[in-house]
Amino acid sequence: MDSTQPLRSAAFPDRLLLGPGPSNVNPRVLEAMSQPLLGHLDPLFLDLLDDIQEALRPLFGTSNRFTLPLSATGSAGMETCLVNLLEPGQRVLVGVNGVFGGRMVEVATRAGAEVHSVKAAWGEPLDEQRTIDAIEQVKPDVVAFVHAETSTGVHQPVEAIAQAARKAGSFVVLDCVTSLSGLPVELDQWGVDAAYSGTQKCLSCPPGLSPISFSERALSRVRARSTPVQSWYLDVSLLDGYYGDDRVYHHTAPISALYGLAEALQQIQREGLGPRVLRHREAGDALVERLAPLGFSPLVAAAERLPMLTTLRLPESVQTQGEGALRRRLLDTHNIEVGGGLGELAGEVWRVGLMGENACLESVERLATALEIEMNKA
């Protein structure tokens, strides 16, 4: 590459992001991110960090002191939970019914754990009794599963599995990347020890931060480890020194991203969590109803379907002609992004996200109108 060639222009189109993430953000979030920088140990910035932690707790349904915005994406949140609670040779039971359960298996394997899994078909939740039976048989140190499986659009009931795990003495890890602020999350009520999310979904922030929460029980487990945490950067005992009362330097926090998250959390507070959850539900229902006449049908049964991420089986005509071409026309002609299927669902489904700012009837109608235009051309 010619080193004298200038970088391409940053004047990008205004897309409607209806894929599995990121979602569009409110202009006030972008405005907040453009404010002057403060130092990451500036008292004013530390006050903002305290406010963010306090605002995250009700979204997680927890009083956990250690609830904070990790300076990394949701996948790092996953790794944080697993590498802190697992030591080499310990047993973990992972629920796998999509890509992100499978990713948990990969992370736990790399951490040196003895990994067991309980599986369900893509598009279906984990069977509670089979999972409970596996917990009783394996007697794992950690049980990990996904609340909202982004690859399939499945909403996983949590409480029965989490309670069985706690009864067996296991620590419970929950993936809330797609569910946080779009579905009720009740870590304390359910008995979840550690959970993680991402800012780019229902929180309607740019990607780059991972809200996480650890119970005191989980923190005690980390402090009692016989081996150091595999990752220095993700060691929660070190992170606690920065985010807690001591304010010990650990890393340079992404100041501008945290400005944006603070504004997004204020918007959630103004709307109210209950109305926000209802808005996601109404938008998801409207999407299924509006696209049905075009031949799109939901992969997941209504009782188990995520409101903010709907996996739609494609009409035969779309599959025959190649779904990628239609998605590209939506992007190039109408500035609308939708997500393709992953893994065994590739080429058979679309994943349509209605998250945060985009969880509204206007988004549904804009997508449906664009599809009608493009499918009529064919």
N, C-alpha and C positions, 0 to 999 in steps of 0.2 A: 504493500500500500504506500502511495506517495505521502510522505509525512507532511508535505506542504498543503495537501488537500484539506479544505475546511470541513469540519463536521457538518452533517446535514442539519437543516433548519429544525428548530424545536417547535415549529408551528404545526401541531398535530390536530386532526379533526376531533370534533366533540362527539364521541361515540356514546351510544346507549349500551351500557355493559350488562347484558342479560345472560352472561355465562356463569360459571361456578365461582367467580371472583377473579379480579376485584369488582366491586360495585362502584357506581358513581358516588361522588361525595358532594355535600352541600357547599356552595361557594364560600360560606362563612368558615368552613374548615380550611379551605385553601387560603383564605385571607389570614386566618390565625397562624398558619404555617409560615407566612411571609413576614411575621413580626421580627424585630431585631433579636439577635441571639443574646442569650445570657450564658455565663459559665455554668458548667454542670454541677458546680458546688456553690453557686450563688444562692444566698438565702431565699431570694424571690423564686428561683427555679425549684429549690427544694420544697418550698411551700406548695408549688404547683404539683409536684410529685405526690405530696401528701393528699392533696385534693383528688388527684386521679385515683389513687389507691382507695380512698374512701368511696368514690363514685362507682368503682368496679365491684365492690363487695355486694351490693344488692342485686347486680346483674348475675353474679354467681350464686346468689342465695346463700351467703356465708358471712360469718363474723370473723373469718380467718384473718389474723393480723398480717400474715405473709400473703398478700394479694397485690400483685404489681404488674406493670407493663414491661415484660422482658424485651431487651433491645435486640430483637431478632424476629423472624417470621414464625408462623404457627408450627412449622415442622421442627424448629428449635425448641418450641414449647413442649412438643411431644418428647423430644430427646431429653429435655430437662427433667421431666417427670420420671422417665424410665431410668436414666443413668444415675439419678440420685437415690432412687428407692431400690435399685437392684445392685447386687454385688455378684461377681463371677461365681457361677455354680448354683445360684439361687433359682428357684422355679418361678416362672411366670405363665399365667394362662391368659391368652389373648383371644378375644372374640373377633372373628374374621368373616365379614359379609360384604367386602368391597376392598378397594385399593388401600384405604387408610388403616384398616385393621391389618392388612398385609404389611404396611409400612411399619406398624408397631412391632410386628414379628421381626422385621429386618433390624430395627434399632435394638431390640432386646437381644437378638442374636449377636450383634456386634459388641454389646456390652458384656458378653460372656455368660449370659443367663442360660438356664435349661428351659427351652421354650416349648410350651404346649399350646395347642389352639383348639377352639371349638368353632365350627364353621356353619354358615347358613348360605343358601343360594343368594346370588346377587339379586337384589330387589325384594328380599325378605329380611325381617329382623332375626336376631339370634333367638333360638328357642329357649325360653327361660328355664324350663325344667332340665333340658339337656345341659345347659350351662351350669346350673346349680349342681347337677350330678357330677359334672366334670370338676367343679371346685372341690366337692367332697372327696373325689377320687385322687386328684393331683395334689391337693393341699398346698396350693401355690403361696409363695411369699407375696406376689402381686397379681391382681386381676386387672386387666386393661381392656377397654372396649370403646366404641365410638357412639356418641349420642346422636349425631346427625351425619350419616355417611354420605359425603359429598359425591362420591362416584356413582351412587345408586338412587339417592333421594329417599332413603329409609330413615324413619324416626324410631330410635331404639328406646323402649322403656328401660328405666335404670334401676328403680328402687329395689325390686325383688332380687336382682343379681347382686347389687351392691350390698344389701343386707346379708345375703348368704355368704358373700366374701368376708365381710367383717366378722360374722359368726365363726368362720373358719380361721380367723386370725390374719387374713390377708389384707394388704393395702390395696385400695381401689384407685385406679387412674382412669379418668374420663376425658375423651376428646370432645371439646365443645366448640371447635373451630367455626362451624357453620351455624350452630344453634344460639350462641350467646347474643342476647337482646332481640332474638326473633322467636324464641321458644322459652317457656319457663325453665330455669335452671335452679335447682335447689340442692346444692352440695351438702349442706348441713343436714337437711331433712333426709336425704337419700343415704348419707353415710359415705360420701366420696372423700378420699384423702388428698388427691391431687388432680388438678384439671388445668387445661390450657385452651386457648382460643387464638384467633387472629383478628386483626383490625379491619381487614379488607372485605369482610362479608357484611353481616347485619349491623355492625358498628358504623359502616359507611365512612371508613378512613382509608387513606392510602395503605398499601401493604408495608410491612417492615417492623411491626410490633406484635408481640404475643402476650396478651394478658394471661397470667397464670395465678393459681391459688394453691397453697399447701396448708393443710391442717397442722395444728401443733403436734398431733400424733405423728404425722409424716415428718415434720422437722426433727422430732425426737429420734425417729428412725435414722435420719441422715446423720445426726450427731453421734449415734451409736455405731456407725459403720466400723468395720475392722480394716477396710481398705479405703484409700482416697477415692473420691468421686472421679470417674473416668475423665470428665471434662473440667478443666480449671475454670473456663469461662462460664459454664452452666452450673457450677457448684452452688447450690442454694444457700449454704452456710456462708459463703463469701458474698453472694448477692445480698444476703440479709444485713451484712455489715454496711452496705451502701444505702439500701432502701430503708433500713431500720433507723434507730435513734443515733447510732454511732457515726453514720455518714462517712465511713472509711472509703477512700478512693478505690474503685474497682475497675470501671471503664468510663469512657466519655459517652454519656447518654445522648441519643439523637434528639437534640433539643427541639428542633422544628417539628419533627414527627409527634413529639409529646404535646406541643402546643395544639396540633390538630386533633389529637385524641381528646384533650381536655375540652375543646369546643364540641366535638361530637358527643361526648358524655353529657355536656350541658344540654344539648338538643334532646337527648334521650330523657333527661330529667324533666324538661319542659313538656314533652309529649306524654310521658308516663309509660312505664313498662307494660302495663296491662293493655292500653290502647295500641301500643306498638306491636305487641304480639297479635292482637286481633287484626290489625292492618295487614300483617304478613299472611295470616290465615285467609282473609277475604281475597287478597290478591292471588294467592295460590289457587283457590277455588275458581276464581274468575278465569284464570289462565286455562285450566282444564276444560271448562265449559266453552270458552270462546274458540279454542283450537279444535274441539271435537268435530265440527262440520268439515274441517279441512283434512280429517283423517288421522289426526294425532291422538293417541290414547295413552293414559298413564301406565307406567310400568308397575307402580307400587299401589297396592290396595289403599283405599281412602283412609282407613283407620291407622295405617302405618306410614302415611305419606308426609314428607316434609312440606311445610307451607312455603318455605323460602327457596327451595331447590327441587324442581319438578323434573323427573326423568320421563320423557315422552317417547313412546314407540313411534317410529316414523311410518308414514303411509308407504305402501308398497311402491308407488310411483317414485317417491323420493329415494328409496333404497335402490331402485333399479337404475335411476339416472345418476346416482352418486350423491350422497348427502353433503359431501364436502363442497361441491359446486354451489349448491343452494346456500349453504352457510356463507360462502365467499361472496355471493351476490348480495346477501343481506348486509354484509360488512361494507362492500365497495359501493353499493348503490344507495343503501338506506342508513349507513352508519350504525348498524345494530349488530352486536356480537352475541352469539349463543354458543354453548359448549357442545362438543361432540362426545360420544360415549368413550369410556375407557375400558381397557382389558377385554373381557369376553363380550362386552356390550358395544364395542367399537363398530360403527357403521350401522347399528340397529336402533340407536336412541340418540336423542339430544338431551342435554342438561340445561334447563332454563332457570336462571336465577332471578328471583325477585327479592332482593335483599336491601334492607336499609332504605335509602332514598328511592330505590327503584320498586319498592313494594307498593304499587299503586295501580289503579285501573288504567291510567294513561299509558303506562309501560306495556300493559297487556294489549291495549288497543293498537298501539303503534306497531308492535310485533305482528299482530294478526293482520293488520292492513298491509304491511310489507309482504307478508307471506302470501296473501291473496293475489297481490300484484305479480309476484315472481312465479307462483305456481300456475297462474293463468297463462303466463307466457309460454310455459312448457306445454 
